[in-house]
Amino acid sequence: MPISLPPIWFVGCGNMAGALIAGWRSADVDFSNAIAIRPSGKQVDGVATVTELPDGPPPLRCVLGFKPQKLSEIATQLAPRLSEETILVSMLAGVEAETLRKLFPNVQAVVRIMPNLAVEERQGVTALYTADDLPEHRQRLQFLFGLLGSAIWCKTESELAAIGSVAGAGPAYVARFIAALAKAGEARGLTSEVAGQIALQTVLGTALMAERRNETMDELARRVASPKGTTEAGLAVLDANDALDRLVAETIAAAARRGAELAADARGKAS
């Protein structure tokens, strides 16, 4: 039986909002009450798509999925169209709940979410945060985002930002690692097609194996690496002076700094 949504607007529907919709569609969510607002007019599969804010009653849910830099411009037009029954759900990186509340003072609640692109395959991670008292709505949101993978409620926006910098950006970093693994295979004489196939399957299989066996990554690595063997020789390079740990930490820190910059910029425009 299809899962119904209340009247909902997707204001901006790029890669991430599109991934949410694709994941929910595969989970048999009914989008008959949904409208996607895209200035480009490009159709969103399975969802009524318009180029401007629609006429008619306010939605009960409104998902913000545009670039954070457009917030002040869009909020001017959107805020009067929402009501005290609307729950505002924001995917805008770095834009804090207090900033959103200033720009949308009449909505019932503000909920921030940080999904990652794997929600499209229902294997994603979505962090959620609200400062508002929403026991019933929290349960409903938990259910909906739980359809797409792990749904984690955060106690603070700092926790939300931390999850976003790891899980939200993580698919891009994992993709880079898979590409690097494939390039190394090509350097050893494999064709690009074979190298790409084995790199992707190796990462996919390793993740599934770790999940099903409930092993730590260190335990899994030790199980692969026999003493004085080839894997151990490779691990010695990654582990030397904590090279891999430091590189990943610097990568995540860079994402976190950019999130803080976006938050400061949004606060300044909302004040």
C-alpha positions as CSV (number, residue, x, y, z in Angstrom):
1,M,0.0,0.0,0.0
2,P,1.5,3.4,-1.0
3,I,2.8,5.7,1.8
4,S,1.0,9.0,1.7
5,L,2.6,12.4,2.1
6,P,0.9,15.5,3.3
7,P,0.8,18.5,0.9
8,I,4.5,19.2,0.3
9,W,6.5,21.6,-1.7
10,F,10.1,20.9,-2.8
11,V,11.5,24.4,-3.4
12,G,14.5,23.7,-5.5
13,C,15.0,20.1,-6.6
14,G,18.6,19.5,-7.5
15,N,20.8,16.4,-6.9
16,M,20.1,15.9,-3.2
17,A,16.3,16.6,-3.3
18,G,16.1,14.5,-6.4
19,A,17.9,11.6,-4.6
20,L,15.4,11.9,-1.7
21,I,12.5,11.7,-4.1
22,A,14.0,8.8,-6.0
23,G,14.5,6.8,-2.8
24,W,11.0,7.5,-1.6
25,R,9.5,6.5,-4.9
26,S,11.3,3.2,-4.7
27,A,9.8,2.8,-1.2
28,D,6.3,3.3,-2.7
29,V,5.7,6.8,-1.4
30,D,2.8,8.5,-3.0
31,F,3.7,12.0,-4.5
32,S,0.2,13.0,-5.6
33,N,0.3,15.8,-2.9
34,A,3.8,17.0,-3.9
35,I,4.9,19.9,-6.0
36,A,8.5,20.6,-7.1
37,I,9.3,24.2,-7.8
38,R,12.2,24.5,-10.3
39,P,12.8,27.7,-12.2
40,S,14.4,25.7,-15.0
41,G,11.1,23.8,-15.5
42,K,13.0,20.5,-15.8
43,Q,10.6,17.8,-14.9
44,V,11.1,15.8,-11.7
45,D,10.1,12.2,-12.3
46,G,6.9,11.3,-10.6
47,V,6.3,14.8,-9.1
48,A,4.2,17.7,-10.5
49,T,6.8,20.4,-11.5
50,V,6.3,24.1,-11.8
51,T,8.6,27.1,-12.4
52,E,7.0,29.4,-9.8
53,L,5.5,29.2,-6.3
54,P,2.0,27.8,-6.9
55,D,-1.3,29.4,-6.0
56,G,-3.5,27.8,-3.5
57,P,-3.3,26.8,0.2
58,P,0.1,26.6,2.0
59,P,1.8,23.2,2.1
60,L,2.0,21.3,5.4
61,R,5.6,20.5,4.5
62,C,8.1,22.7,2.7
63,V,11.5,21.3,1.8
64,L,14.3,23.8,0.9
65,G,16.7,22.3,-1.6
66,F,18.3,25.2,-3.4
67,K,21.8,26.7,-2.9
68,P,22.3,28.5,0.5
69,Q,23.4,31.6,-1.3
70,K,19.9,32.1,-2.7
71,L,18.2,31.9,0.7
72,S,17.5,35.6,1.4
73,E,16.1,36.1,-2.1
74,I,13.8,33.1,-2.0
75,A,12.7,33.6,1.6
76,T,11.3,37.0,0.7
77,Q,8.9,35.4,-1.7
78,L,8.3,32.1,0.1
79,A,7.8,33.1,3.7
80,P,4.4,34.8,3.1
81,R,3.2,31.6,1.3
82,L,3.7,29.4,4.3
83,S,1.5,29.1,7.4
84,E,1.6,28.2,11.1
85,E,0.8,24.7,10.1
86,T,3.8,24.4,7.8
87,I,6.9,22.4,8.9
88,L,9.9,23.8,7.1
89,V,12.5,21.2,6.3
90,S,15.9,22.6,5.2
91,M,18.7,20.9,3.5
92,L,20.7,24.1,3.2
93,A,24.3,23.4,4.3
94,G,25.4,25.6,7.1
95,V,22.2,27.6,7.5
96,E,21.3,27.4,11.2
97,A,17.8,26.9,12.6
98,E,17.8,30.3,14.2
99,T,18.5,32.0,10.9
100,L,15.7,30.0,9.2
101,R,13.3,31.0,12.0
102,K,14.1,34.7,11.5
103,L,13.4,34.4,7.8
104,F,10.3,32.2,8.2
105,P,8.8,33.4,11.5
106,N,5.3,32.0,11.0
107,V,6.0,28.4,10.3
108,Q,5.1,25.7,12.9
109,A,8.6,24.3,13.1
110,V,12.0,24.3,11.5
111,V,13.7,21.0,10.9
112,R,17.2,20.8,9.5
113,I,18.3,17.7,7.7
114,M,21.6,16.5,6.2
115,P,21.1,13.6,3.9
116,N,23.7,12.1,1.7
117,L,23.3,11.0,-1.9
118,A,23.0,7.3,-1.1
119,V,19.4,8.0,0.0
120,E,18.6,7.5,-3.7
121,E,19.5,3.8,-3.2
122,R,17.8,3.7,0.3
123,Q,21.3,3.1,1.8
124,G,21.9,6.7,2.9
125,V,22.4,8.6,6.1
126,T,20.2,11.5,7.1
127,A,20.9,13.6,10.1
128,L,18.0,15.6,11.5
129,Y,17.7,18.4,14.0
130,T,15.0,20.7,15.4
131,A,14.8,23.1,18.3
132,D,11.0,22.9,18.3
133,D,8.8,20.5,20.3
134,L,7.6,18.0,17.7
135,P,7.0,14.6,19.3
136,E,4.4,13.3,16.8
137,H,6.1,15.0,13.8
138,R,9.5,13.7,14.8
139,Q,8.2,10.1,14.8
140,R,6.7,10.7,11.3
141,L,9.9,12.2,10.0
142,Q,11.9,9.4,11.6
143,F,9.8,6.9,9.6
144,L,10.0,8.7,6.3
145,F,13.8,9.2,6.4
146,G,14.3,5.8,7.9
147,L,12.9,4.5,4.6
148,L,16.1,5.8,3.0
149,G,18.6,4.3,5.3
150,S,19.9,5.5,8.7
151,A,17.9,8.5,10.2
152,I,19.7,10.0,13.1
153,W,18.2,12.8,15.3
154,C,20.9,15.2,16.6
155,K,20.8,16.9,20.0
156,T,22.7,19.9,18.7
157,E,23.5,21.6,15.4
158,S,27.2,20.9,16.0
159,E,26.4,17.2,15.9
160,L,24.3,17.8,12.7
161,A,27.3,19.6,11.1
162,A,29.7,16.8,12.1
163,I,27.5,14.2,10.5
164,G,27.1,16.3,7.4
165,S,30.9,16.8,7.0
166,V,31.4,13.0,7.3
167,A,28.4,11.3,5.8
168,G,27.0,14.2,3.7
169,A,30.2,14.8,1.9
170,G,31.5,11.2,2.4
171,P,30.2,9.7,-0.9
172,A,32.3,12.2,-2.8
173,Y,35.4,11.2,-0.9
174,V,34.7,7.4,-1.2
175,A,34.2,8.0,-5.0
176,R,37.6,9.6,-5.1
177,F,39.2,6.6,-3.3
178,I,37.5,4.2,-5.7
179,A,38.9,6.2,-8.6
180,A,42.4,6.2,-7.1
181,L,42.2,2.4,-6.5
182,A,41.2,2.0,-10.2
183,K,44.1,4.2,-11.4
184,A,46.5,2.1,-9.4
185,G,45.1,-1.0,-11.1
186,E,45.6,0.6,-14.5
187,A,49.2,1.4,-13.5
188,R,49.7,-2.3,-12.9
189,G,48.6,-3.1,-16.5
190,L,44.8,-3.6,-16.1
191,T,42.4,-2.0,-18.6
192,S,40.4,1.0,-17.3
193,E,37.2,-1.1,-17.5
194,V,38.5,-4.0,-15.4
195,A,40.3,-1.7,-13.0
196,G,37.1,0.3,-12.4
197,Q,35.0,-2.8,-12.0
198,I,37.2,-4.4,-9.4
199,A,37.8,-1.2,-7.5
200,L,34.0,-0.6,-7.2
201,Q,33.2,-4.2,-6.3
202,T,36.0,-4.3,-3.7
203,V,34.6,-1.3,-1.9
204,L,31.0,-2.5,-2.1
205,G,31.9,-6.0,-1.0
206,T,34.0,-4.7,1.9
207,A,31.2,-2.5,3.2
208,L,28.7,-5.3,3.0
209,M,31.0,-7.7,4.7
210,A,31.8,-5.3,7.6
211,E,28.1,-4.6,8.1
212,R,27.0,-8.3,8.2
213,R,29.9,-9.5,10.4
214,N,29.7,-6.5,12.7
215,E,33.4,-6.1,12.6
216,T,35.5,-3.0,13.3
217,M,37.5,-1.8,10.3
218,D,40.7,-2.6,12.2
219,E,39.5,-6.2,12.7
220,L,38.6,-6.5,9.1
221,A,42.0,-5.2,7.9
222,R,43.8,-7.6,10.2
223,R,41.8,-10.5,8.8
224,V,42.9,-9.6,5.3
225,A,46.6,-8.9,6.1
226,S,48.7,-11.9,6.8
227,P,51.9,-11.3,8.7
228,K,54.7,-10.1,6.4
229,G,52.4,-10.5,3.4
230,T,51.5,-8.2,0.5
231,T,48.5,-6.5,2.2
232,E,50.6,-5.7,5.3
233,A,53.2,-4.1,3.1
234,G,50.6,-1.8,1.6
235,L,49.1,-1.0,5.0
236,A,52.5,0.1,6.2
237,V,52.4,2.9,3.7
238,L,48.9,4.0,4.7
239,D,49.7,3.8,8.4
240,A,53.1,5.5,8.3
241,N,52.9,8.6,10.4
242,D,49.1,8.2,10.4
243,A,49.2,9.4,6.8
244,L,45.7,8.3,5.8
245,D,44.1,9.4,9.1
246,R,45.7,12.8,8.8
247,L,44.6,13.2,5.1
248,V,41.0,12.3,5.9
249,A,40.9,14.5,9.0
250,E,42.2,17.5,6.9
251,T,39.6,16.7,4.3
252,I,36.7,16.7,6.8
253,A,38.0,19.8,8.5
254,A,38.0,21.7,5.2
255,A,34.3,20.7,4.7
256,A,33.5,21.8,8.3
257,R,35.2,25.2,7.8
258,R,33.2,25.8,4.6
259,G,30.0,24.9,6.5
260,A,30.9,27.5,9.2
261,E,31.5,30.1,6.5
262,L,28.1,29.4,5.0
263,A,26.4,29.7,8.4
264,A,28.1,33.1,9.1
265,D,27.1,34.4,5.6
266,A,23.4,33.3,6.2
267,R,23.3,34.9,9.6
268,G,24.6,38.2,8.2
269,K,22.0,38.3,5.5
270,A,19.2,37.4,7.9
271,S,20.0,40.1,10.4
